[in-house]
């Protein structure tokens, strides 16, 4: 293990970190020595003693976020905004709630978390923030007007935060996965997975660990001069 990816002494927050891609990121950080606080709506691992601290948090509620952050025992220097939801439907059939709920979690939730944690990072003169966006926030996707808009907004937020927080020693980047073979993705109809594979130039779809590897790089001091970037991890789907 490179010393540059040794997170001993660092404290991280991972939103949506109890399952899927977020859980892979959580475990990768723990394996490299970080103390990890997971913010999620429900625990993802049951019946086991998990190696991280779980907090039940509604990230769309800024007061709830501020309260939980105020009670954290350690200064947080690493943040991964991974929490996200989908409510897919074509635009003309999409309800107000389907639109607003996705924007609230995927975009406003990320804003709430950064706003709560950034002051301590600024005071410390150090911080690493990684936002999980999507290739569909870059290219758009039929039936995902809400999701694509939220993820495109997250890219804009990433670049703005990189400008605002950079002078205080904080980097802000985004990772844009394509189709990732999470447990949820494995339940999708085969025709959906087949279409994603056809779009790829590499012979297989990404795993959650592939996303985690890039996130850890961006959180590490190996990426200390990288900020405001969007890194696609999509097996070439979006070339």
Secondary structure, DSSP 8 states (H G I E B T S, - for coil): --GGG--TT-EEEEETTTSHHHHHHHHHHHHTT-EEEEEESS-S--SS--SSEEEE--TT-HHHHHHHHHT-SS---EEEE-------B-GGG--HHHHHHHHIIIIIHHHHHHHHHHHHHHHHT-EEEEEEEETHHHH--TTBHHHHHHHHHHHHHHHHHHHHHHTTTEEEEEEEE-SB--TTGGGS-HHHHHHHHHH-SSSS-B-HHHHHHHHHHHHSGGGTT--S-EEEESTTTT-
